[in-house]
Amino acid sequence: MAEVRDDLKYTETHEWVKIRENIAVVGITDHAQSELTDIVYVELPEEGKEVKKGDELCTVESVKSVSEIYAPVSGKIVKVNKELEDTPEVINKSPYDDGWLVEIEVKDKNELDSLLDAEGYKKII
C-alpha cells in the first residue's frame, strides 16, 4: 500500500501539496511514483512562471511513460527543485521529502478547499 501522509493535501491526478503560509510545495504521491516505476527525467518549469490551477506544471519521464504533472493551485512558481535535473530518481526514493518538484506562491487560498485530504485521496487509490 502506498504511503499517504495526513499532513498533506492531494489532487485526483496524484499530486501532493504542503502549505507553508502562502507557499504550496508540490510533488507527486508515493502511489504515482510507484505506478511510474523508475523515473529517469524531470522537465521542470521556469521560476517566475505564472500557472493556473489545472495547467500542466511539468513532465516526469519514467522507463515506461511520460506523465504530465498539473498545478494543484494558481500562482507564481517561486522555486524549483534543481537537484532533480541530475538525480530524478530521488522522486522514487523520497517522493514527499527530497523529491518535491516546485514551490508555488498561492494566488487564491480558496482553491485549497478543493484539494483532497488524506482520507479522500486513499479512497481514489
DRENKOL-571324 format. One line per field, with one value per residue (C-alpha): residue number from 1; residue in one letter; x, y, z. Coordinates in Angstrom, 3 decimals. Layout:
BEGIN
num = (NUM; ...) .
residuo = (a; ...) .
X = (X; ...) .
Y = (Y; ...) .
Z = (Z; ...) .
//
This chain:
BEGIN
num = (1; 2; 3; 4; 5; 6; 7; 8; 9; 10; 11; 12; 13; 14; 15; 16; 17; 18; 19; 20; 21; 22; 23; 24; 25; 26; 27; 28; 29; 30; 31; 32; 33; 34; 35; 36; 37; 38; 39; 40; 41; 42; 43; 44; 45; 46; 47; 48; 49; 50; 51; 52; 53; 54; 55; 56; 57; 58; 59; 60; 61; 62; 63; 64; 65; 66; 67; 68; 69; 70; 71; 72; 73; 74; 75; 76; 77; 78; 79; 80; 81; 82; 83; 84; 85; 86; 87; 88; 89; 90; 91; 92; 93; 94; 95; 96; 97; 98; 99; 100; 101; 102; 103; 104; 105; 106; 107; 108; 109; 110; 111; 112; 113; 114; 115; 116; 117; 118; 119; 120; 121; 122; 123; 124; 125) .
residuo = (m; a; e; v; r; d; d; l; k; y; t; e; t; h; e; w; v; k; i; r; e; n; i; a; v; v; g; i; t; d; h; a; q; s; e; l; t; d; i; v; y; v; e; l; p; e; e; g; k; e; v; k; k; g; d; e; l; c; t; v; e; s; v; k; s; v; s; e; i; y; a; p; v; s; g; k; i; v; k; v; n; k; e; l; e; d; t; p; e; v; i; n; k; s; p; y; d; d; g; w; l; v; e; i; e; v; k; d; k; n; e; l; d; s; l; l; d; a; e; g; y; k; k; i; i) .
X = (0.000; 1.293; 2.172; -0.383; 0.570; -2.119; -0.471; -0.691; -3.438; -3.882; -5.312; -7.179; -4.251; -1.836; -0.039; 0.527; 0.572; 2.139; 1.092; 3.569; 1.868; 1.189; 3.593; 2.434; 5.186; 4.156; 5.260; 3.864; 2.497; 4.066; 1.291; 2.140; 5.885; 5.305; 2.959; 5.536; 8.376; 11.924; 11.910; 14.688; 13.968; 12.020; 11.295; 10.833; 9.173; 10.905; 10.998; 8.775; 6.253; 2.580; 0.408; -3.331; -4.848; -5.106; -2.393; 0.432; 3.208; 5.968; 6.559; 8.049; 9.520; 9.966; 11.260; 7.687; 5.913; 5.868; 3.385; 2.131; 2.073; -0.655; -0.698; -2.894; -3.256; -2.851; 0.100; 3.724; 6.465; 8.983; 11.350; 12.081; 13.954; 17.059; 18.523; 16.051; 17.735; 20.717; 19.052; 15.377; 15.314; 15.106; 11.346; 11.173; 13.187; 11.663; 8.509; 7.354; 10.662; 13.638; 11.588; 9.408; 9.053; 8.174; 7.066; 4.150; 3.163; -0.585; -2.752; -6.166; -6.277; -9.889; -8.527; -7.035; -10.562; -10.994; -7.983; -8.452; -7.424; -5.555; -8.771; -10.259; -7.103; -6.952; -10.464; -9.385; -6.266) .
Y = (0.000; 3.441; 5.921; 8.719; 11.403; 13.010; 16.460; 16.920; 17.769; 15.806; 16.055; 13.401; 13.486; 12.293; 15.493; 16.317; 19.796; 21.011; 24.527; 26.822; 30.201; 31.327; 28.819; 25.470; 22.855; 20.377; 16.868; 13.566; 10.983; 7.715; 5.948; 7.937; 7.266; 3.528; 3.399; 5.219; 2.933; 4.196; 7.960; 8.950; 12.602; 15.581; 18.662; 21.445; 24.799; 28.167; 30.026; 33.105; 31.422; 32.035; 28.920; 28.376; 25.519; 22.532; 23.764; 21.433; 22.211; 19.889; 16.399; 13.345; 10.654; 7.070; 3.993; 3.184; 6.507; 10.307; 11.876; 15.427; 16.909; 19.506; 22.641; 21.994; 25.760; 29.003; 31.265; 32.013; 29.389; 30.745; 27.762; 24.542; 21.507; 21.760; 18.627; 16.595; 17.674; 15.435; 12.900; 12.457; 9.052; 10.942; 11.116; 7.304; 7.165; 10.138; 11.474; 13.511; 14.900; 15.289; 14.594; 17.733; 19.451; 23.133; 25.797; 27.971; 31.290; 30.755; 33.377; 32.268; 30.340; 29.314; 26.880; 24.845; 23.907; 21.752; 19.556; 16.145; 15.260; 12.015; 10.016; 11.355; 10.503; 6.959; 6.363; 7.094; 4.943) .
Z = (0.000; -0.924; 1.809; 2.236; 4.752; 6.892; 6.913; 3.129; 0.647; -2.588; -6.101; -8.065; -10.524; -7.799; -6.831; -3.155; -1.640; 1.584; 2.602; 4.354; 4.849; 1.241; -0.384; -1.755; -2.013; -4.740; -5.655; -6.868; -4.478; -3.439; -5.379; -8.532; -8.353; -7.813; -10.841; -12.980; -11.803; -12.423; -13.040; -15.445; -16.310; -14.981; -17.082; -14.554; -15.272; -15.103; -11.794; -12.035; -14.360; -13.556; -13.522; -13.235; -11.287; -13.637; -16.039; -16.942; -14.450; -15.646; -17.005; -15.359; -17.574; -16.442; -18.212; -19.230; -19.840; -19.776; -17.355; -17.109; -13.631; -13.057; -10.938; -7.886; -7.273; -9.216; -8.557; -9.341; -9.282; -6.801; -6.585; -8.467; -7.148; -9.339; -7.724; -9.806; -13.042; -12.212; -9.910; -10.921; -9.192; -5.863; -6.567; -6.355; -3.135; -1.318; -3.035; -0.004; 1.235; -1.115; -4.266; -4.206; -7.597; -7.161; -4.724; -5.827; -4.270; -3.849; -5.533; -4.220; -0.937; -1.663; -4.270; -1.432; -0.359; -3.468; -2.630; -1.058; 2.470; 3.145; 3.637; 0.391; -1.527; -0.088; -1.485; -5.055; -4.985) .
//
